[in-house]
Amino acid sequence: HGAIRIEGSGNGIRSGIEFYRETSAGVSKGGAAIWVESDTSSSAGKLRFGTASNASVQSQNTDMILDNNGQLGIGTDSPYSTLTVYGENKSDTGSATGQITAKDNAAYNANPTGGIIFMGNYHSNGAQAVFGGVTGFKENASDGNYAGALAFHSRTNGVVSSERLRITSTGQILVGT
């Protein structure tokens, strides 16, 4: 039951692992780090992950943080839910923007679908079920055709989740599909 311990002392002191690279001149430069940070007046530690150019663990910016409540923050030091993501809106093309990308690696002609599933406990014994979801998918199996649709799924008791509403690539709204 051995353990590796990395320790620092004092408020604001970071203890962690630095990942270095060497320049062509043979100089070590910091590129990334994982470190713990806590206030000595409490036992609430935070595990931080960061990257930087030519910086030590003491000056790394935080890219991701796991706090003492199990909340994960990406792009923020203060996650307010189980997963909090901050960042600028990104888009490949068009008006669809966001901070989270769900991508399927299925072949173009195999109905690639990205989505979010909503689930939780439905019984006092802790049993879980899918309640619904939202999916975006390629509408066709044609090579080079990226027409996509958005579908909303829900379920009634005793059956699996199924599509209830679809917005097609042409903007049609289909209900009860």
PyMOL commands that set and color helices and strands:
alter all, ss='L'
color gray80, all
select helices_A, chain A and resi 57-59
alter helices_A, ss='H'
color red, helices_A
select strands_A, chain A and resi 15-22+28-38+45-51+61-66+72-74+83-85+113-121+128-138+148-154+162-167+173-175
alter strands_A, ss='S'
color yellow, strands_A
deselect
rebuild
show_as cartoon
